[in-house]
Structure formats: C-alpha cells, structure tokens
Amino acid sequence: MALDFDPNVFTVQVQPFSLNYQHEGATRRYTPDVRADYSYAEGVETVVYEVKPWEELHVHWAMYRPRFKAAVHYCRSHGWRFKVMTERQIRTPLLDNAKFLRRYRNLPEQAFFIEQLLYTLRALGKTTPQALLAASYWAEETRMTALPMLWKLIATRRIAAELCVPLTMSAPIWLPA
C-alpha cells in the first residue's frame, strides 16, 4: 500500500517470481513478496522486497539466510536490488496516510468543489487543509461536504502534501510544480 502512494513507483507485482536454490543438498523454492519498479530522472530501478516481522526474522535468521542469499544473487544477475523489510520500516506515517487516502482515490468527482478548492489554493499558495477549507467556504456544513474532495485531490496528487509525516488538518499542502 505504501508503494502504491510512492510517486516514483510505476509497477508493483505481488509474488513476482519463484526461484530454486540449493541448501543442505536439497533443491528448495523461494518466492519473494513484492517487486517494485521505480522511475527516477537517472533511470529505472527495480527492487524486490521480502517482508517479515522483525521478531520472526531475528529468531529464524539461519533458516531465511540461504533463500535471501539466493534472492540477492538472482536479483543482481538481473540488475535489481533485493531488500528485506520489517514492520519497523513499513508501519510509518506514509502507510497510515496511504490507508487513509486510498478510499478517496476513486470517489466520484464533484467538479464544483474541486474547482473551488484548486482556485483558492492557487490564490493562497502553500497552506493547510483547515485554512484552505475556511478560505473556500464560509459555512461549516459546506466545508465538511467539500472535505472528501480535498482528500481526493491529495490522494490523486493534484494537491501535494508531505505523506511521510502524519496528514492532519494543519499539515502543509500546496499545488505541485
């Protein structure tokens, strides 16, 4: 879900491939969790991720090490990176924001609210959701009706926000460049 909100990610594949490797005289099979393709100004980068709880990784490292070693070798042979992630790296404000904003992405657009919010944001410049709504609509009821459209604009990146920190009514928002 966090990868889904990374603007540099253009492809996410769950369980993208399986590979066979040798360990203790036997052929074993390993399937990583996710492959993500990133697009940067410098080019494209592919990262293959394995996600494990930190405690499980710590306790069972000897069991996981051979498959991760095989995955590193496989990824390097394709010019990719392999990365093991735990809940410590995943459970961040970005994930919380992605979970929150995801429900607004496909909300039917209400053009009246969207146009007014964007018009007011252009006039205000960098501001906050609370200040944008207050400057756009006098009535509290209208502000609350417009709020889902504001979240939709942020979820679809028509309004920018720093998603690596908690998204609140006082968080900075602005028009993307």
N, C-alpha and C positions, 0 to 999 in steps of 0.2 A: 504494500500500500504506500509506503514511503517512496519507493522507486517511482510509483505512478505519479507522484507530485514533483519529482525532480525534473526541471525543465530541460536538462541535458540528456535525459533518457528517452530514446525513441523506440526501443523494443524491450519487452520483458517476456521471458519464457520460463514457465514453471516446469521443473524436472526436464531440462532441455536435452539431455542425452544420458546414456549409461556407458560405462567403460568397464572393461575387465582388467584385473590386475592379479599378480601372483603374490601370495602371502602364505608362509609356512607350508610350501609345497602344494598349495591348492589354488585354483582359479576362483577368484571372487569377483562379484559385480558391485559397482557403486554408481549411484545416480545422485548428482548434486541437486540442490533445491531450486536454484534460480540462475538464469543467465540474463544479464542486462547489457544492452548496447548503448553507449554514450556517444554523443556528438559534441565535440568541442571545436573551437576555432583551429586548433592544431591538428585535428583529425578525429578519427573514430577510435574508441576504446571499448573492449569487451571485458566484462568482469563476471566470473562465475562465483556464485555465493553458496556457502553451506551455512545453515542456521541451526544452532544448537544452544540449549540452555547452558549457561556458564557452569553450573554445578555438574551437569552431566558430562560436559567436555572435560572438566577438571578430573572427575572420577574415572572416566573411561578413555583417557587420552591414549593409552597404549593400544587400545582397540581401534581408535579412529586414525591414528597416525599413518598406518600403511595406506589406507584409502585416500587420505588427504595428500600424501606424498605422490600417489599415482595421479591424482587430480591436478596437482601442481605441474607435474611432468606433461600431462596431456594438454593442459591449458598453455603452457609455454610453447609446446610444439605448434600451437595454432596462433601464437602471438597474443594470447589472452592473459589475464591475471586470475588467480584463484584466491578467494578471501573467505575466511571463517568468521562468522558474525555471531554474537550472543545477544541476549535481551538487553545487555548493558549498552550496546551500540544502537539497538533498534528502538527501544522504548524511550523515545525522545519527544520533545515538543513537536518536531516535524511529523512524527507518526500520529500524535494526538490531533494536530491540525489537519492532516490528511483524512483521518477518520471523520472529523467534524465536517470538513468541506466537501467530502465525496458525495454526500446526499444532496448537495445543491447543484452539482455539475449539470445534471440532466433536467433540472427544474424548467418547466416551460417559461419562456421569456415574457416578461411584461414590459414592453417597449417604453411605455410612459415612464416607469420608474428607472429603467436603465439609462435612458437618455438624460433624465434629470440628474441622476447621480453622477454620470460622467461629465455633464455640463458643469455642475457645481464643483466637482473635483478639479477640472481644468482651471476654474476661477480661483479656487483656494490654493492649489498646489499641495504639497505634502501635508497631510492632516491625519485625523483618526476616524474610525468608523462613527464614533459618537458625534464628533464635530461635523462630519460630512452629512449625517442624517439631520442634525439640528439646523445646518445651513440650507439643506434642501427642502425641508418640510417643517411648517410651523406646528402642525397638530401631532401630538404624540401617537395617536392611532395611525396616522399616515406613515410616520417613521417606522412603526412596527410592521406595517404592511410592506414597506419598501425594504426592510432588513433582509429577507431572504434573497432579494435581487442583488443586494450588496455582497452577500456571501457568494452568490453565483458568479458575480464579476471577479471576485478574488479567486474562486475555485477554477475559473476558466482563464485566469491570468490577464483579464482586461483591466484589472486593477492589481497593482503589485503590493505585496506585503512580505515581510521577512518571516518565512514559515519555520525557521529553525528556533524561534522563540515563541512563547505562548501567544496565540492570536486572541486578543481581547478587544473590547470596545475602545480602549485607549492605546492600542498598538498603532504604529505609524503605517499609513497606506499612501500610495502615490500612483500616478499614471506611469506605466512602463515606457521606457525610452523608445 
